Amino acid sequence: MQPHQQRVVDEAVDLTQKTVKLGMFVDGSPIFLSLDIAQQGLLKAQLGAMRAYLEILNLRINSF
């Protein structure tokens, strides 16, 4: 694997961990529920963007 390809894999691993953590926070945290609706919406949008980015990284990895 080329160095630039490994960086993509490393980024996908890191992003997967962050996405799982944010997903757990959004799905079941009392702290999340205590945030105002605007902040909840922003965090949900962030999670969606992270998932979309992860999907793109995985497509790139599968094409190596």
mmCIF file as gemmi writes it, N, C-alpha and C atoms, coordinates in Angstrom:
data_model
loop_
_atom_site.group_PDB
_atom_site.id
_atom_site.type_symbol
_atom_site.label_atom_id
_atom_site.label_alt_id
_atom_site.label_comp_id
_atom_site.label_asym_id
_atom_site.label_entity_id
_atom_site.label_seq_id
_atom_site.pdbx_PDB_ins_code
_atom_site.Cartn_x
_atom_site.Cartn_y
_atom_site.Cartn_z
_atom_site.occupancy
_atom_site.B_iso_or_equiv
_atom_site.pdbx_formal_charge
_atom_site.auth_seq_id
_atom_site.auth_asym_id
_atom_site.pdbx_PDB_model_num
ATOM 1 N N . MET Axp A 1 ? 0.85 -1.174 0 1 0 ? 1 A 1
ATOM 2 C CA . MET Axp A 1 ? 0 0 0 1 0 ? 1 A 1
ATOM 3 C C . MET Axp A 1 ? 0.9 1.242 0 1 0 ? 1 A 1
ATOM 4 N N . GLN Axp A 2 ? 0.536 2.19 -0.822 1 0 ? 2 A 1
ATOM 5 C CA . GLN Axp A 2 ? 1.288 3.44 -0.916 1 0 ? 2 A 1
ATOM 6 C C . GLN Axp A 2 ? 1.028 4.315 0.319 1 0 ? 2 A 1
ATOM 7 N N . PRO Axp A 3 ? 1.973 5.192 0.647 1 0 ? 3 A 1
ATOM 8 C CA . PRO Axp A 3 ? 1.797 6.042 1.83 1 0 ? 3 A 1
ATOM 9 C C . PRO Axp A 3 ? 0.517 6.883 1.801 1 0 ? 3 A 1
ATOM 10 N N . HIS Axp A 4 ? 0.177 7.423 0.635 1 0 ? 4 A 1
ATOM 11 C CA . HIS Axp A 4 ? -1.04 8.242 0.564 1 0 ? 4 A 1
ATOM 12 C C . HIS Axp A 4 ? -2.291 7.382 0.773 1 0 ? 4 A 1
ATOM 13 N N . GLN Axp A 5 ? -2.236 6.134 0.354 1 0 ? 5 A 1
ATOM 14 C CA . GLN Axp A 5 ? -3.36 5.229 0.577 1 0 ? 5 A 1
ATOM 15 C C . GLN Axp A 5 ? -3.486 4.886 2.061 1 0 ? 5 A 1
ATOM 16 N N . GLN Axp A 6 ? -2.357 4.68 2.718 1 0 ? 6 A 1
ATOM 17 C CA . GLN Axp A 6 ? -2.378 4.388 4.148 1 0 ? 6 A 1
ATOM 18 C C . GLN Axp A 6 ? -2.957 5.554 4.936 1 0 ? 6 A 1
ATOM 19 N N . ARG Axp A 7 ? -2.658 6.772 4.489 1 0 ? 7 A 1
ATOM 20 C CA . ARG Axp A 7 ? -3.22 7.944 5.172 1 0 ? 7 A 1
ATOM 21 C C . ARG Axp A 7 ? -4.739 7.959 5.065 1 0 ? 7 A 1
ATOM 22 N N . VAL Axp A 8 ? -5.265 7.549 3.922 1 0 ? 8 A 1
ATOM 23 C CA . VAL Axp A 8 ? -6.72 7.484 3.753 1 0 ? 8 A 1
ATOM 24 C C . VAL Axp A 8 ? -7.305 6.424 4.687 1 0 ? 8 A 1
ATOM 25 N N . VAL Axp A 9 ? -6.655 5.275 4.772 1 0 ? 9 A 1
ATOM 26 C CA . VAL Axp A 9 ? -7.111 4.211 5.678 1 0 ? 9 A 1
ATOM 27 C C . VAL Axp A 9 ? -7.069 4.695 7.124 1 0 ? 9 A 1
ATOM 28 N N . ASP Axp A 10 ? -5.97 5.332 7.505 1 0 ? 10 A 1
ATOM 29 C CA . ASP Axp A 10 ? -5.845 5.845 8.875 1 0 ? 10 A 1
ATOM 30 C C . ASP Axp A 10 ? -6.934 6.872 9.177 1 0 ? 10 A 1
ATOM 31 N N . GLU Axp A 11 ? -7.204 7.729 8.219 1 0 ? 11 A 1
ATOM 32 C CA . GLU Axp A 11 ? -8.242 8.739 8.399 1 0 ? 11 A 1
ATOM 33 C C . GLU Axp A 11 ? -9.611 8.086 8.558 1 0 ? 11 A 1
ATOM 34 N N . ALA Axp A 12 ? -9.869 7.037 7.782 1 0 ? 12 A 1
ATOM 35 C CA . ALA Axp A 12 ? -11.148 6.329 7.885 1 0 ? 12 A 1
ATOM 36 C C . ALA Axp A 12 ? -11.298 5.656 9.247 1 0 ? 12 A 1
ATOM 37 N N . VAL Axp A 13 ? -10.228 5.078 9.749 1 0 ? 13 A 1
ATOM 38 C CA . VAL Axp A 13 ? -10.269 4.442 11.072 1 0 ? 13 A 1
ATOM 39 C C . VAL Axp A 13 ? -10.579 5.482 12.141 1 0 ? 13 A 1
ATOM 40 N N . ASP Axp A 14 ? -9.875 6.602 12.095 1 0 ? 14 A 1
ATOM 41 C CA . ASP Axp A 14 ? -10.085 7.676 13.067 1 0 ? 14 A 1
ATOM 42 C C . ASP Axp A 14 ? -11.51 8.231 12.969 1 0 ? 14 A 1
ATOM 43 N N . LEU Axp A 15 ? -11.964 8.468 11.758 1 0 ? 15 A 1
ATOM 44 C CA . LEU Axp A 15 ? -13.306 9.013 11.559 1 0 ? 15 A 1
ATOM 45 C C . LEU Axp A 15 ? -14.373 8.024 12.002 1 0 ? 15 A 1
ATOM 46 N N . THR Axp A 16 ? -14.145 6.74 11.797 1 0 ? 16 A 1
ATOM 47 C CA . THR Axp A 16 ? -15.099 5.724 12.256 1 0 ? 16 A 1
ATOM 48 C C . THR Axp A 16 ? -15.27 5.801 13.767 1 0 ? 16 A 1
ATOM 49 N N . GLN Axp A 17 ? -14.166 5.897 14.481 1 0 ? 17 A 1
ATOM 50 C CA . GLN Axp A 17 ? -14.232 5.985 15.946 1 0 ? 17 A 1
ATOM 51 C C . GLN Axp A 17 ? -14.988 7.231 16.387 1 0 ? 17 A 1
ATOM 52 N N . LYS Axp A 18 ? -14.704 8.357 15.769 1 0 ? 18 A 1
ATOM 53 C CA . LYS Axp A 18 ? -15.379 9.605 16.123 1 0 ? 18 A 1
ATOM 54 C C . LYS Axp A 18 ? -16.863 9.556 15.771 1 0 ? 18 A 1
ATOM 55 N N . THR Axp A 19 ? -17.187 8.935 14.642 1 0 ? 19 A 1
ATOM 56 C CA . THR Axp A 19 ? -18.579 8.834 14.213 1 0 ? 19 A 1
ATOM 57 C C . THR Axp A 19 ? -19.377 7.961 15.172 1 0 ? 19 A 1
ATOM 58 N N . VAL Axp A 20 ? -18.792 6.86 15.595 1 0 ? 20 A 1
ATOM 59 C CA . VAL Axp A 20 ? -19.464 5.98 16.558 1 0 ? 20 A 1
ATOM 60 C C . VAL Axp A 20 ? -19.72 6.728 17.862 1 0 ? 20 A 1
ATOM 61 N N . LYS Axp A 21 ? -18.718 7.438 18.348 1 0 ? 21 A 1
ATOM 62 C CA . LYS Axp A 21 ? -18.868 8.174 19.609 1 0 ? 21 A 1
ATOM 63 C C . LYS Axp A 21 ? -19.936 9.255 19.507 1 0 ? 21 A 1
ATOM 64 N N . LEU Axp A 22 ? -19.918 10.011 18.421 1 0 ? 22 A 1
ATOM 65 C CA . LEU Axp A 22 ? -20.928 11.057 18.265 1 0 ? 22 A 1
ATOM 66 C C . LEU Axp A 22 ? -22.308 10.444 18.09 1 0 ? 22 A 1
ATOM 67 N N . GLY Axp A 23 ? -22.397 9.345 17.361 1 0 ? 23 A 1
ATOM 68 C CA . GLY Axp A 23 ? -23.679 8.662 17.192 1 0 ? 23 A 1
ATOM 69 C C . GLY Axp A 23 ? -24.251 8.198 18.517 1 0 ? 23 A 1
ATOM 70 N N . MET Axp A 24 ? -23.409 7.658 19.378 1 0 ? 24 A 1
ATOM 71 C CA . MET Axp A 24 ? -23.867 7.228 20.7 1 0 ? 24 A 1
ATOM 72 C C . MET Axp A 24 ? -24.328 8.426 21.525 1 0 ? 24 A 1
ATOM 73 N N . PHE Axp A 25 ? -23.615 9.528 21.418 1 0 ? 25 A 1
ATOM 74 C CA . PHE Axp A 25 ? -23.978 10.739 22.146 1 0 ? 25 A 1
ATOM 75 C C . PHE Axp A 25 ? -25.335 11.259 21.68 1 0 ? 25 A 1
ATOM 76 N N . VAL Axp A 26 ? -25.52 11.325 20.379 1 0 ? 26 A 1
ATOM 77 C CA . VAL Axp A 26 ? -26.769 11.845 19.811 1 0 ? 26 A 1
ATOM 78 C C . VAL Axp A 26 ? -27.936 10.911 20.105 1 0 ? 26 A 1
ATOM 79 N N . ASP Axp A 27 ? -27.689 9.616 20.096 1 0 ? 27 A 1
ATOM 80 C CA . ASP Axp A 27 ? -28.778 8.644 20.239 1 0 ? 27 A 1
ATOM 81 C C . ASP Axp A 27 ? -29.244 8.408 21.666 1 0 ? 27 A 1
ATOM 82 N N . GLY Axp A 28 ? -28.409 8.662 22.653 1 0 ? 28 A 1
ATOM 83 C CA . GLY Axp A 28 ? -28.872 8.261 23.97 1 0 ? 28 A 1
ATOM 84 C C . GLY Axp A 28 ? -28.372 9.061 25.146 1 0 ? 28 A 1
ATOM 85 N N . SER Axp A 29 ? -27.715 10.167 24.886 1 0 ? 29 A 1
ATOM 86 C CA . SER Axp A 29 ? -27.121 10.906 25.989 1 0 ? 29 A 1
ATOM 87 C C . SER Axp A 29 ? -28.094 11.917 26.588 1 0 ? 29 A 1
ATOM 88 N N . PRO Axp A 30 ? -28.237 11.909 27.903 1 0 ? 30 A 1
ATOM 89 C CA . PRO Axp A 30 ? -29.049 12.945 28.55 1 0 ? 30 A 1
ATOM 90 C C . PRO Axp A 30 ? -28.466 14.345 28.325 1 0 ? 30 A 1
ATOM 91 N N . ILE Axp A 31 ? -27.155 14.419 28.184 1 0 ? 31 A 1
ATOM 92 C CA . ILE Axp A 31 ? -26.526 15.717 27.919 1 0 ? 31 A 1
ATOM 93 C C . ILE Axp A 31 ? -26.995 16.249 26.568 1 0 ? 31 A 1
ATOM 94 N N . PHE Axp A 32 ? -27.044 15.367 25.559 1 0 ? 32 A 1
ATOM 95 C CA . PHE Axp A 32 ? -27.527 15.789 24.248 1 0 ? 32 A 1
ATOM 96 C C . PHE Axp A 32 ? -28.947 16.324 24.359 1 0 ? 32 A 1
ATOM 97 N N . LEU Axp A 33 ? -29.787 15.618 25.087 1 0 ? 33 A 1
ATOM 98 C CA . LEU Axp A 33 ? -31.184 16.037 25.228 1 0 ? 33 A 1
ATOM 99 C C . LEU Axp A 33 ? -31.321 17.352 25.985 1 0 ? 33 A 1
ATOM 100 N N . SER Axp A 34 ? -30.325 17.706 26.788 1 0 ? 34 A 1
ATOM 101 C CA . SER Axp A 34 ? -30.377 18.964 27.533 1 0 ? 34 A 1
ATOM 102 C C . SER Axp A 34 ? -29.958 20.167 26.687 1 0 ? 34 A 1
ATOM 103 N N . LEU Axp A 35 ? -29.365 19.913 25.526 1 0 ? 35 A 1
ATOM 104 C CA . LEU Axp A 35 ? -28.952 21.005 24.642 1 0 ? 35 A 1
ATOM 105 C C . LEU Axp A 35 ? -30.172 21.619 23.972 1 0 ? 35 A 1
ATOM 106 N N . ASP Axp A 36 ? -30.036 22.885 23.579 1 0 ? 36 A 1
ATOM 107 C CA . ASP Axp A 36 ? -31.165 23.493 22.875 1 0 ? 36 A 1
ATOM 108 C C . ASP Axp A 36 ? -31.311 22.86 21.493 1 0 ? 36 A 1
ATOM 109 N N . ILE Axp A 37 ? -32.482 23.035 20.936 1 0 ? 37 A 1
ATOM 110 C CA . ILE Axp A 37 ? -32.83 22.373 19.668 1 0 ? 37 A 1
ATOM 111 C C . ILE Axp A 37 ? -31.853 22.742 18.55 1 0 ? 37 A 1
ATOM 112 N N . ALA Axp A 38 ? -31.409 23.985 18.52 1 0 ? 38 A 1
ATOM 113 C CA . ALA Axp A 38 ? -30.473 24.405 17.47 1 0 ? 38 A 1
ATOM 114 C C . ALA Axp A 38 ? -29.168 23.622 17.563 1 0 ? 38 A 1
ATOM 115 N N . GLN Axp A 39 ? -28.63 23.476 18.764 1 0 ? 39 A 1
ATOM 116 C CA . GLN Axp A 39 ? -27.385 22.727 18.941 1 0 ? 39 A 1
ATOM 117 C C . GLN Axp A 39 ? -27.578 21.249 18.619 1 0 ? 39 A 1
ATOM 118 N N . GLN Axp A 40 ? -28.716 20.7 19.007 1 0 ? 40 A 1
ATOM 119 C CA . GLN Axp A 40 ? -29.01 19.306 18.66 1 0 ? 40 A 1
ATOM 120 C C . GLN Axp A 40 ? -29.029 19.14 17.143 1 0 ? 40 A 1
ATOM 121 N N . GLY Axp A 41 ? -29.661 20.072 16.461 1 0 ? 41 A 1
ATOM 122 C CA . GLY Axp A 41 ? -29.723 20.009 15.001 1 0 ? 41 A 1
ATOM 123 C C . GLY Axp A 41 ? -28.357 20.098 14.363 1 0 ? 41 A 1
ATOM 124 N N . LEU Axp A 42 ? -27.515 20.969 14.896 1 0 ? 42 A 1
ATOM 125 C CA . LEU Axp A 42 ? -26.161 21.099 14.357 1 0 ? 42 A 1
ATOM 126 C C . LEU Axp A 42 ? -25.356 19.823 14.567 1 0 ? 42 A 1
ATOM 127 N N . LEU Axp A 43 ? -25.486 19.214 15.725 1 0 ? 43 A 1
ATOM 128 C CA . LEU Axp A 43 ? -24.767 17.963 15.98 1 0 ? 43 A 1
ATOM 129 C C . LEU Axp A 43 ? -25.27 16.84 15.08 1 0 ? 43 A 1
ATOM 130 N N . LYS Axp A 44 ? -26.57 16.8 14.839 1 0 ? 44 A 1
ATOM 131 C CA . LYS Axp A 44 ? -27.111 15.791 13.926 1 0 ? 44 A 1
ATOM 132 C C . LYS Axp A 44 ? -26.614 16.031 12.503 1 0 ? 44 A 1
ATOM 133 N N . ALA Axp A 45 ? -26.54 17.291 12.102 1 0 ? 45 A 1
ATOM 134 C CA . ALA Axp A 45 ? -26.012 17.61 10.772 1 0 ? 45 A 1
ATOM 135 C C . ALA Axp A 45 ? -24.539 17.227 10.672 1 0 ? 45 A 1
ATOM 136 N N . GLN Axp A 46 ? -23.786 17.498 11.734 1 0 ? 46 A 1
ATOM 137 C CA . GLN Axp A 46 ? -22.375 17.121 11.763 1 0 ? 46 A 1
ATOM 138 C C . GLN Axp A 46 ? -22.221 15.615 11.63 1 0 ? 46 A 1
ATOM 139 N N . LEU Axp A 47 ? -23.047 14.865 12.342 1 0 ? 47 A 1
ATOM 140 C CA . LEU Axp A 47 ? -22.993 13.407 12.267 1 0 ? 47 A 1
ATOM 141 C C . LEU Axp A 47 ? -23.301 12.931 10.85 1 0 ? 47 A 1
ATOM 142 N N . GLY Axp A 48 ? -24.282 13.531 10.218 1 0 ? 48 A 1
ATOM 143 C CA . GLY Axp A 48 ? -24.604 13.17 8.838 1 0 ? 48 A 1
ATOM 144 C C . GLY Axp A 48 ? -23.448 13.445 7.893 1 0 ? 48 A 1
ATOM 145 N N . ALA Axp A 49 ? -22.787 14.583 8.08 1 0 ? 49 A 1
ATOM 146 C CA . ALA Axp A 49 ? -21.639 14.926 7.241 1 0 ? 49 A 1
ATOM 147 C C . ALA Axp A 49 ? -20.484 13.956 7.475 1 0 ? 49 A 1
ATOM 148 N N . MET Axp A 50 ? -20.277 13.589 8.724 1 0 ? 50 A 1
ATOM 149 C CA . MET Axp A 50 ? -19.215 12.632 9.042 1 0 ? 50 A 1
ATOM 150 C C . MET Axp A 50 ? -19.5 11.281 8.393 1 0 ? 50 A 1
ATOM 151 N N . ARG Axp A 51 ? -20.742 10.854 8.432 1 0 ? 51 A 1
ATOM 152 C CA . ARG Axp A 51 ? -21.103 9.57 7.808 1 0 ? 51 A 1
ATOM 153 C C . ARG Axp A 51 ? -20.92 9.624 6.3 1 0 ? 51 A 1
ATOM 154 N N . ALA Axp A 52 ? -21.283 10.746 5.683 1 0 ? 52 A 1
ATOM 155 C CA . ALA Axp A 52 ? -21.108 10.892 4.24 1 0 ? 52 A 1
ATOM 156 C C . ALA Axp A 52 ? -19.621 10.877 3.876 1 0 ? 52 A 1
ATOM 157 N N . TYR Axp A 53 ? -18.818 11.577 4.644 1 0 ? 53 A 1
ATOM 158 C CA . TYR Axp A 53 ? -17.377 11.616 4.411 1 0 ? 53 A 1
ATOM 159 C C . TYR Axp A 53 ? -16.766 10.228 4.579 1 0 ? 53 A 1
ATOM 160 N N . LEU Axp A 54 ? -17.207 9.506 5.597 1 0 ? 54 A 1
ATOM 161 C CA . LEU Axp A 54 ? -16.708 8.154 5.823 1 0 ? 54 A 1
ATOM 162 C C . LEU Axp A 54 ? -17.076 7.237 4.656 1 0 ? 54 A 1
ATOM 163 N N . GLU Axp A 55 ? -18.266 7.4 4.142 1 0 ? 55 A 1
ATOM 164 C CA . GLU Axp A 55 ? -18.68 6.6 2.986 1 0 ? 55 A 1
ATOM 165 C C . GLU Axp A 55 ? -17.768 6.872 1.794 1 0 ? 55 A 1
ATOM 166 N N . ILE Axp A 56 ? -17.42 8.124 1.579 1 0 ? 56 A 1
ATOM 167 C CA . ILE Axp A 56 ? -16.521 8.477 0.479 1 0 ? 56 A 1
ATOM 168 C C . ILE Axp A 56 ? -15.134 7.882 0.707 1 0 ? 56 A 1
ATOM 169 N N . LEU Axp A 57 ? -14.635 7.984 1.926 1 0 ? 57 A 1
ATOM 170 C CA . LEU Axp A 57 ? -13.328 7.384 2.221 1 0 ? 57 A 1
ATOM 171 C C . LEU Axp A 57 ? -13.344 5.883 1.958 1 0 ? 57 A 1
ATOM 172 N N . ASN Axp A 58 ? -14.417 5.217 2.362 1 0 ? 58 A 1
ATOM 173 C CA . ASN Axp A 58 ? -14.508 3.77 2.13 1 0 ? 58 A 1
ATOM 174 C C . ASN Axp A 58 ? -14.574 3.441 0.645 1 0 ? 58 A 1
ATOM 175 N N . LEU Axp A 59 ? -15.252 4.258 -0.136 1 0 ? 59 A 1
ATOM 176 C CA . LEU Axp A 59 ? -15.269 4.049 -1.587 1 0 ? 59 A 1
ATOM 177 C C . LEU Axp A 59 ? -13.864 4.199 -2.163 1 0 ? 59 A 1
ATOM 178 N N . ARG Axp A 60 ? -13.14 5.181 -1.672 1 0 ? 60 A 1
ATOM 179 C CA . ARG Axp A 60 ? -11.766 5.37 -2.135 1 0 ? 60 A 1
ATOM 180 C C . ARG Axp A 60 ? -10.9 4.177 -1.759 1 0 ? 60 A 1
ATOM 181 N N . ILE Axp A 61 ? -11.045 3.704 -0.521 1 0 ? 61 A 1
ATOM 182 C CA . ILE Axp A 61 ? -10.252 2.562 -0.055 1 0 ? 61 A 1
ATOM 183 C C . ILE Axp A 61 ? -10.563 1.326 -0.891 1 0 ? 61 A 1
ATOM 184 N N . ASN Axp A 62 ? -11.822 1.109 -1.185 1 0 ? 62 A 1
ATOM 185 C CA . ASN Axp A 62 ? -12.214 -0.059 -1.982 1 0 ? 62 A 1
ATOM 186 C C . ASN Axp A 62 ? -11.686 0.006 -3.408 1 0 ? 62 A 1
ATOM 187 N N . SER Axp A 63 ? -11.33 1.197 -3.865 1 0 ? 63 A 1
ATOM 188 C CA . SER Axp A 63 ? -10.811 1.322 -5.232 1 0 ? 63 A 1
ATOM 189 C C . SER Axp A 63 ? -9.294 1.152 -5.307 1 0 ? 63 A 1
ATOM 190 N N . PHE Axp A 64 ? -8.636 1.022 -4.164 1 0 ? 64 A 1
ATOM 191 C CA . PHE Axp A 64 ? -7.173 0.851 -4.17 1 0 ? 64 A 1
ATOM 192 C C . PHE Axp A 64 ? -6.802 -0.493 -4.745 1 0 ? 64 A 1
